[in-house]
Amino acid sequence: MDQDGALFGQEGEEEDRERVSMQSLLEEGLSLDLPTQGEIRRGIIATIRDNEILVSIGTKSEGVISGRELEQIPDDERKNLQVGQEIPVFVIAPEDQNGNVVLSFSRAREEQDWDIVDALLETNNEFASKIIDYNKGGLIVPIGSLRGFIPASQISLTRRPGSSENPEQRYAKMMGEDINVRVIEVDRGRRRLILSERLALQETRETLKDRLLDGLQEGEVRTGRVTSLADFGAFVNIDGADGLVHLSEISWDRIQHPNEVIKVGDEVKVKIISVDRERKRIGLSIRQLQSDPWMQRIGDLKEGMLIEGTITHLTKFGAFAKIGEDIEGLIHVSELSEQRVTHPKEVVREGDVLTLRILKIDAERHRIGLSRRKVDSAAYADLDWKMALSDEIEQPDTAPADESGETDQTGAPAVDAEDLPEPPQAEVEGNADQPAE
C-alpha cells in the first residue's frame, strides 16, 4: 500500500472513533434523564459540607444545595440530614455557570405541601395542627412548611375573646394549643393559604350529631356544657353535638335573656324533650329537672275553695286578682256577675278586695281560674260547709271529742279533709278554660 492509501485509512479510523464517541455521549445523555427547571426529584445525599450539600439525582454530575437555599433549611432539620439519606429536591436551574445542577430542599418540601393543601381543599378533609403565631386579625397555623391563616371570623366561638380582653390578649393564651382546621382558599402565586376552624368543627359536630341522634330518646337526662347564648335560648353540647335549650325551658322564672341564669362554659343537666332526626335538631330543657316554685306557692289552694283576692288590672276579657304572694288568677268576664257584663270595669275596679272562688288550677300552664258570681253558688254549698267544718277540726283549740271520739261540741260527725268531694265539674269548669290574652 502506498503512503497516500495508509493516510487515508488512518483518517477513516479516526472518524469512525469520533462517530462512536459522539453516539456514546448521546446515549449517555439520554440515559441520564437530564433535569428540567421546576421539577421535583428524589435524590440521595452524597456529601454534607458546611457551605453545601451535594445530592445525586441521576445526572452525570451531582446537584448542589448551597447559599440561600442551604440557609432556609431549619437548623434542627439540617443537623438530622445524613449521607445516603433520600430527600426531595426542587430543580432551580439545570446548570449554573460551573455546570452544576442547582437544587433546593426547602422549595421541594414547600411544593409538596402545596399539593397537600390542594388535595385538602378538593376533598374538604380536616387537618390537625397547632397554633404557632397570631396577629390582630387571627391565628397562624402550619400545614407542613406552609403557614396558614385563620381569620377571626373563622375561629370557633369558644376561642373568641370575651368582653374583658382584646383579641391579641386572648390569642396569646392559645399559643401551642391543638386545633383542627379545613382549607378554604389556596393561591400558590400569592402564597395565600386560608383556613377555618369553624368549618372543621361543624363537620365534626355534624358527624357526631348523626351518631348521637340515633341513640337519643325523649325523656333522657344528660350532662352537657353551655357553648353559646342567644336571645332565644342557649346551646348545650352533649357528647359532641349541640342541642337547644329554648328561653322558655331555661328557668321557671320569667327571664329576658339566658345570661340571667347561665353562662358559656357552665356544666348543666338537661332533659331531652324533642329529637328531630330529619332536621337534625335536639330540644333540651333545664327547668323540667327543677322543682316548680309555682306549685309550691299554690300548695294550700284547692279547686272549689273560697279565697280573698285583690283586683290588680282589667282587660276586655276579664279581671286579674292577686290571691297570694306572686300568684294571680283570672276572673273571666262571664264569671264577674250574674248579669251580662261587656267590660269588667262595669262591676269591679283595680284595688277592690273581693271574696272569690277557685274554679280551676292549670298546673301545666300556671293559670288559675276564679269566679265572683259563684261565691254564693248553691252547687258549692255542701263543699263550703265541709271545708269550714274541716277547718274547725284542724284548729288547735277545738273542744275534745267525747269518749267515742266520733263527734265535736256541735254533735256533728268528724270529717277527714281527704274525704271531701271534688266540686261539681260541669259547673266549675264552665269558663275556666278561656285563655289569658
Protein Blocks (a to p, Z undefined) as FASTA:
>chain_A
ZZklmmmmmmmmmmmmmmmmmmmmmmmmmmnopadehiacddddfbdcfkbccddehiab
dcddehjllmmpcfklmmmpcghiacddddfbfbdfkopacddfklmmmmmmmmmmmmmm
mnopacddddfbdcfkbccddehjbccdddfklpcfklpccfkbcfklmmmmmgoiacdd
ddfbdcfknopacddfklmmmmmmmmmmmmmmmmpcehiacddddfbdcfkbccddeehi
acdddfklmbmbdcfbfklmbcehiacddddfbdcfknopacddfklmpccfklmmmmmp
cehiacddddfbdcfkbccddfbehiacdddfklmbmbdcfbfklmpcehiacddddfbd
cfknopacddfklmmgmklmmmmmmmmmmmmmmpmkbccddfkopacfkopacddfklpc
cddfklmmmmmmpccZZ
